[in-house]
Amino acid sequence: MDKYFYILLLISVTRCRGQLSGSGSSCPEETLECIEENEICFRGNSDSVNCYCPYGFKGDNCEEPMTDLIDEKCELPDKPGDLCDRFELTIQCTNNDCQESEICCSTGCGTTCVVNPELKCTTKNDCKPNQGCYKINQEDNICFCAFGFGGEDCMEHQKLDQRCPFPNDIIDVCEDINKEECVGHEDCPSKHICCVAPDACSTTCLPIGCENAEELKTCTDQNKLCINDDSTDVYSCICPQGYVGTMCEIALLDERCEFPEVAGDTCLEFEYPTTCTKNEDCEGDKYCCSTGCGTQCVDPDSPPRKPLNPLLIALALSNRGRQTPVIPAPYVPYCPPNLCGQLVCPTNVGARCQPIRGRCDIHFYDQYTNHLITQNCPCNRGAQEYSSCFANSCSDIYGRPLVCRGNPNARCRVTKCGFCLAYWIDERTGQRVQCANEY
């Protein structure tokens, strides 16, 4: 028994000696001051007290970290006020054991996780782009991605609604994240969602749909009205009654009609049935015009029509890659019977087209999810629509749908923006994915 105990003790001593580096010279217990710079005193067996580098350090003046034990960024610790015990080292971590914002460093008599010095900050100006300076304890502030965001560029939404904007007015130091206004969407009024506030240090309820200025502008940039609905995006961009086209540039009513101006650029609901659909529905010599949300019969003595500015239409269409601007068409007294046969969704050529009941307009729905995607159909600014592009690009030569071997949840779609291209969307995440092996 004594023999085996001696062997175990020898192994333990050997292991501890292997972790300690330094002169090993005697340490005066009265002063605990070693002769060699930066060495500290360790008590060993037989009550011997010797000088070694702080645990985890080696080399000249004990300034070289042992990177298998501690992080290379660690600095020498303050000298402990008492003896370290070589056989009872306080090892709380080894390298790579700590949280993302911490590193494993020496305490002299062992190790512990400490704040990564490279992440420390006094204000957000010490941090990388898209990061904020957050207080984590009484002594330390560190750089983190703005609250609610992550990823290498700190722009990925994490447990945050994808519609929430990135905070644009991050404060110098966030001492405590304030969630008093909201924690989830259920804490917000109708047509609002809970997002990170512009200061990246609190939450706030932000409007969505037509109440949101940016989403409203998405519609008005296309000369369309914003309509709150039950779609995934909770709103749709729709041409005023009596107009169709990408920029609502095709007038279907009398050429004398003014392009309607609607208060707030939104309709609570569309008039159905409409007052009139053609001049013959009006009395006398009145003619049928759009009010935006409906129609009305207009007296001939009304001011002449103010058409959409052709230069603005040309500019808008050229920004979308169109080569030839479309000028408002002459009076067409009826709605074309097959709008869906004439129009496709440029960003998803195979999308399902559906006429809007009671109006001369259409909606596009995704062919797989059945989500309303009309507002996502226009090409990005500067992208030209490729003329010869068909949905069968997602099929093989036998007409069978292509399948993404590496991702059974991916579905193929086709865009004609810039060029004719098949692309894949993961139905679970809604994100575009790559499919190297397709058949």
C-alpha positions in Angstrom: 0.0 0.0 0.0 2.8 2.5 0.9 4.6 1.6 -2.3 1.6 2.5 -4.5 1.0 5.7 -2.5 4.6 6.7 -3.1 4.3 6.0 -6.8 1.1 8.2 -7.0 2.7 11.0 -5.1 5.8 10.9 -7.3 3.5 11.1 -10.4 1.7 14.1 -8.9 4.9 15.9 -8.0 6.3 15.2 -11.5 3.1 16.6 -13.1 3.2 19.8 -11.0 6.9 20.3 -11.7 6.1 19.9 -15.4 3.6 22.8 -15.1 5.9 25.1 -13.2 8.9 26.8 -14.7 11.6 28.9 -13.2 14.8 28.8 -11.1 13.5 26.7 -8.3 15.7 28.6 -5.9 14.9 28.9 -2.2 12.3 31.5 -1.1 12.7 33.3 2.2 9.3 32.8 4.0 9.9 36.0 6.0 9.7 38.2 2.9 8.3 35.9 0.2 10.6 37.9 -2.2 12.3 35.9 -5.0 15.6 37.0 -6.4 14.6 36.3 -10.1 12.3 38.9 -11.6 8.5 38.0 -11.6 9.0 34.7 -9.8 6.7 33.9 -6.8 7.0 31.4 -3.9 5.5 27.9 -4.0 5.3 25.5 -1.0 6.3 22.0 -2.0 6.8 18.8 -0.1 8.8 18.6 3.1 7.8 22.2 3.8 10.3 23.4 1.2 9.5 26.8 -0.3 10.9 27.5 -3.8 10.7 30.3 -6.4 9.0 29.6 -9.8 7.2 31.6 -12.5 3.5 32.2 -11.9 1.5 29.1 -13.1 1.2 29.2 -16.9 4.3 31.3 -17.6 7.9 30.4 -18.5 11.0 31.9 -20.1 13.2 34.9 -19.3 11.6 36.9 -16.5 8.6 34.6 -16.7 7.1 36.6 -19.5 6.2 33.9 -22.0 2.7 32.3 -21.7 2.4 28.5 -21.9 -0.3 28.5 -24.6 -1.5 25.0 -23.8 -2.5 26.3 -20.3 -3.4 30.0 -20.8 -4.1 32.4 -23.6 -1.2 34.1 -25.3 -2.8 37.5 -24.6 -2.5 37.1 -20.8 -0.4 39.5 -18.8 1.6 38.5 -15.7 -0.7 38.5 -12.6 -0.1 40.5 -9.5 1.9 38.7 -6.9 -0.2 36.8 -4.5 -0.1 37.9 -0.8 0.7 34.4 0.4 2.4 31.2 -0.6 1.1 29.1 -3.5 0.7 25.4 -2.9 2.3 23.4 -5.7 0.0 20.4 -5.0 -3.2 22.3 -4.7 -3.2 24.7 -7.6 -6.5 26.5 -8.2 -7.1 25.5 -11.9 -10.5 26.9 -13.0 -9.8 26.8 -16.7 -7.4 25.9 -19.5 -7.0 27.6 -22.8 -10.3 27.7 -24.9 -12.5 26.8 -21.8 -13.9 30.3 -21.3 -16.9 32.2 -22.7 -16.6 34.0 -26.0 -15.7 37.3 -24.4 -13.2 35.8 -21.9 -9.8 34.2 -22.0 -8.1 31.8 -19.5 -5.3 33.6 -17.6 -3.0 32.9 -14.6 -3.8 34.0 -11.1 -0.2 33.1 -10.1 -1.4 30.0 -8.1 -3.7 28.7 -10.8 -6.0 30.0 -13.6 -9.3 31.8 -14.0 -11.4 33.2 -16.9 -11.0 37.0 -17.3 -12.3 39.5 -19.8 -10.5 39.5 -23.1 -8.4 42.7 -23.0 -8.8 43.1 -26.8 -12.6 43.6 -26.2 -12.4 46.2 -23.5 -13.7 49.6 -24.3 -14.4 53.0 -22.8 -16.8 54.1 -25.5 -18.2 52.6 -28.7 -15.4 54.4 -30.6 -13.0 51.7 -29.3 -15.1 49.0 -31.0 -15.4 47.6 -34.5 -18.2 48.8 -36.8 -21.7 47.8 -35.8 -20.6 47.1 -32.3 -21.5 48.8 -29.0 -19.7 49.2 -25.7 -21.5 47.3 -23.0 -20.9 47.4 -19.2 -20.6 43.8 -17.9 -19.5 44.5 -14.3 -18.3 47.3 -12.0 -14.9 47.4 -13.7 -15.2 46.3 -17.3 -16.9 47.5 -20.5 -16.5 45.3 -23.5 -17.4 45.5 -27.2 -20.3 43.3 -28.4 -22.4 43.2 -31.5 -25.3 45.6 -31.1 -28.0 44.1 -28.9 -30.1 41.7 -30.9 -27.6 41.2 -33.7 -24.6 38.9 -34.4 -22.5 37.3 -37.0 -19.1 38.3 -38.3 -20.3 41.7 -39.4 -22.8 42.0 -36.5 -25.6 42.5 -39.0 -27.4 39.2 -38.6 -30.7 39.2 -36.7 -30.5 37.0 -33.6 -33.8 36.1 -31.9 -35.1 39.3 -33.4 -37.8 40.0 -36.1 -36.2 40.3 -39.5 -38.1 43.5 -40.1 -36.4 45.2 -37.2 -33.9 47.9 -38.5 -30.3 48.0 -37.4 -29.8 50.6 -34.6 -28.5 53.8 -36.2 -27.7 55.8 -33.1 -25.7 53.5 -30.8 -24.9 55.3 -27.5 -21.3 55.6 -26.2 -21.7 53.1 -23.3 -24.7 50.9 -22.5 -24.7 50.4 -18.8 -27.9 48.4 -18.6 -30.2 47.2 -21.4 -33.7 48.6 -20.8 -36.6 46.3 -21.8 -39.3 48.3 -20.1 -41.2 49.2 -23.3 -41.4 45.7 -24.7 -39.9 42.2 -24.5 -41.9 40.6 -27.3 -44.4 41.6 -30.0 -47.3 40.9 -27.6 -46.2 43.9 -25.6 -46.8 46.3 -28.5 -49.9 47.8 -30.1 -51.4 46.3 -33.2 -49.3 46.7 -36.4 -46.2 47.2 -34.3 -43.3 44.8 -33.5 -40.8 44.8 -30.6 -37.3 45.8 -31.9 -34.0 47.1 -30.6 -34.1 50.9 -30.2 -31.7 53.1 -32.2 -29.5 53.4 -29.1 -28.8 49.6 -29.1 -29.4 49.7 -25.3 -33.2 49.4 -25.1 -36.2 48.0 -26.9 -39.0 49.9 -28.6 -42.3 49.2 -30.4 -41.9 50.1 -34.1 -44.8 50.3 -36.7 -45.0 47.9 -39.5 -46.9 48.0 -42.7 -48.2 51.3 -44.0 -47.6 52.9 -40.7 -43.8 52.4 -41.2 -42.3 55.3 -43.2 -39.8 53.0 -45.1 -42.4 50.5 -46.1 -44.7 53.2 -47.2 -41.9 54.7 -49.3 -41.5 51.3 -50.9 -45.0 51.7 -52.3 -44.9 55.5 -53.2 -41.6 55.0 -55.1 -43.6 52.9 -57.4 -46.5 55.4 -57.6 -48.5 52.8 -55.6 -50.8 52.9 -52.6 -49.9 51.1 -49.4 -52.6 48.7 -48.1 -52.4 46.9 -44.8 -53.5 43.3 -45.2 -53.0 39.8 -43.8 -50.0 38.9 -45.9 -46.6 37.9 -44.5 -45.3 41.5 -44.8 -48.7 42.8 -43.4 -48.9 45.3 -46.3 -49.1 45.4 -50.1 -48.2 48.0 -52.7 -51.1 48.3 -55.1 -51.8 50.7 -58.0 -54.6 53.2 -57.7 -57.9 52.0 -59.1 -57.8 52.3 -62.9 -54.0 52.0 -63.2 -51.7 49.0 -63.8 -48.0 48.4 -64.6 -44.8 48.3 -62.7 -44.9 52.0 -62.0 -48.7 52.2 -62.4 -48.0 53.9 -65.7 -50.8 52.4 -67.7 -54.1 54.3 -67.4 -57.2 52.3 -68.0 -59.7 55.2 -67.6 -60.3 58.4 -69.6 -57.1 60.2 -70.7 -58.5 63.5 -69.2 -58.3 62.0 -65.7 -55.7 63.2 -63.2 -53.5 60.7 -61.6 -55.1 60.5 -58.1 -53.6 61.9 -55.0 -54.6 60.0 -51.9 -54.1 61.3 -48.4 -51.4 59.4 -46.6 -50.8 57.3 -49.7 -52.9 54.5 -48.2 -56.4 53.2 -48.4 -58.3 51.7 -45.4 -60.2 49.7 -48.0 -61.0 49.8 -51.7 -64.4 50.8 -52.9 -66.3 47.8 -54.2 -68.2 47.8 -56.3 -66.7 51.0 -57.8 -68.9 54.0 -58.7 -67.9 53.6 -62.3 -65.6 51.5 -64.6 -66.1 53.4 -67.8 -67.5 56.7 -69.1 -70.8 55.1 -70.0 -71.5 54.5 -66.3 -71.6 58.3 -65.7 -74.5 60.7 -66.4 -74.4 63.2 -69.2 -71.0 64.1 -70.4 -69.2 63.2 -67.2 -66.4 60.8 -67.4 -65.0 58.1 -65.1 -61.8 58.8 -63.1 -59.9 57.2 -60.3 -59.9 58.5 -56.7 -57.1 56.1 -55.9 -59.2 53.9 -53.5 -62.2 53.9 -55.9 -63.7 55.8 -58.8 -65.9 58.8 -59.4 -67.7 60.6 -62.2 -66.0 63.9 -63.0 -67.5 66.9 -64.6 -65.9 68.1 -67.9 -65.4 71.5 -66.4 -62.9 70.0 -63.8 -59.2 71.1 -64.2 -57.4 69.2 -66.9 -55.6 66.0 -66.1 -52.2 66.2 -64.4 -50.5 63.1 -65.9 -47.5 61.4 -64.3 -44.4 63.2 -65.3 -42.9 61.2 -68.2 -39.4 62.2 -67.2 -39.9 60.8 -63.7 -41.4 57.6 -65.1 -38.5 57.2 -67.5 -36.0 57.8 -64.7 -37.7 55.3 -62.4 -37.8 52.7 -65.1 -34.2 53.2 -66.1 -33.2 52.8 -62.5 -34.9 49.4 -62.7 -32.9 48.6 -65.8 -35.6 49.3 -68.3 -34.3 50.5 -71.7 -37.4 52.2 -73.0 -39.6 54.3 -70.7 -43.3 53.7 -70.9 -45.5 56.8 -71.3 -49.1 56.6 -70.1 -51.2 54.9 -72.7 -54.2 56.5 -74.3 -57.6 56.0 -73.0 -58.6 52.4 -72.7 -62.3 52.1 -71.8 -62.0 48.5 -70.4 -59.6 46.3 -68.4 -57.7 43.8 -70.5 -59.3 40.4 -69.9 -56.0 38.5 -69.3 -53.6 40.6 -67.3 -52.0 37.5 -65.8 -51.2 36.3 -69.3 -49.3 39.5 -70.0 -47.4 40.0 -66.7 -44.9 38.0 -64.7 -43.1 38.6 -61.4 -39.5 39.4 -62.5 -37.8 38.1 -59.3 -39.9 34.9 -59.4 -41.0 34.0 -62.9 -43.0 31.0 -61.7 -45.0 32.9 -59.2 -48.8 32.5 -59.3 -50.7 35.4 -60.7 -54.2 36.2 -59.5 -56.5 39.1 -60.5 -57.8 41.3 -57.7 -61.6 41.0 -57.6 -63.4 44.2 -58.5 -60.2 46.0 -59.7 -58.1 46.0 -62.8 -54.9 44.8 -61.0 -53.2 41.6 -60.0 -51.3 40.0 -57.1 -48.4 37.6 -57.3 -48.2 34.7 -54.8 -45.2 32.4 -54.3 -45.8 29.1 -56.0 -44.6 27.1 -53.0 -45.6 29.0 -49.9 -48.6 30.9 -51.3 -47.3 34.0 -49.6 -48.1 37.4 -51.2 -44.9 38.6 -53.0 -46.2 41.4 -55.2 -44.1 44.1 -53.5 -41.0 42.0 -53.9 -41.4 41.5 -57.7 -39.6 44.6 -59.1 -35.9 44.1 -59.9 -33.4 46.0 -57.8 -32.4 49.4 -59.0 -30.0 49.1 -62.0 -30.9 45.5 -62.9 -32.3 45.0 -66.4 -35.0 42.5 -67.0 -33.8 39.6 -69.2 -36.4 39.2 -72.0 -36.2 35.4 -72.7 -36.6 33.7 -69.3 -39.1 31.0 -68.3 -40.0 29.1 -65.1 -38.9 25.8 -66.8 -35.3 26.6 -65.9 -36.2 24.8 -62.7 -36.9 21.6 -64.6 -34.8 19.0 -66.3 -35.0 18.1 -70.0 -37.9 15.7 -69.1 -39.9 18.4 -67.4 -39.2 17.0 -63.9 -38.6 19.6 -61.1 -35.0 20.0 -60.1 -34.1 18.7 -56.6 -31.4 20.0 -54.3 -29.6 16.9 -53.2 -27.8 18.5 -50.3 -31.0 20.2 -49.0 -34.4 18.5 -49.4 -36.1 21.7 -48.0 -34.8 23.9 -50.8 -37.1 24.9 -53.7 -36.1 26.3 -57.0 -37.2 29.6 -58.4 -36.2 31.7 -61.4 -35.3 35.4 -61.6 -35.1 37.4 -64.8 -33.4 40.4 -63.1 -30.0 41.0 -64.8 -30.0 37.6 -66.4 -32.1 34.4 -66.4 -31.0 32.5 -63.3 -32.4 29.6 -61.2 -31.8 30.0 -57.5 -32.8 28.0 -54.3 -34.6 29.1 -51.2 -34.6 27.0 -48.0 -38.3 26.8 -47.1 -37.6 26.5 -43.3 -35.4 29.6 -43.0 -36.5 31.7 -46.1 -32.8 32.1 -46.9 -31.1 31.6 -50.3 -28.9 28.5 -50.4 -26.4 26.9 -52.7 -27.1 23.6 -54.4 -24.0 22.1 -56.0 -25.6 18.8 -56.9 -28.9 19.2 -58.8 -30.8 16.7 -61.0 
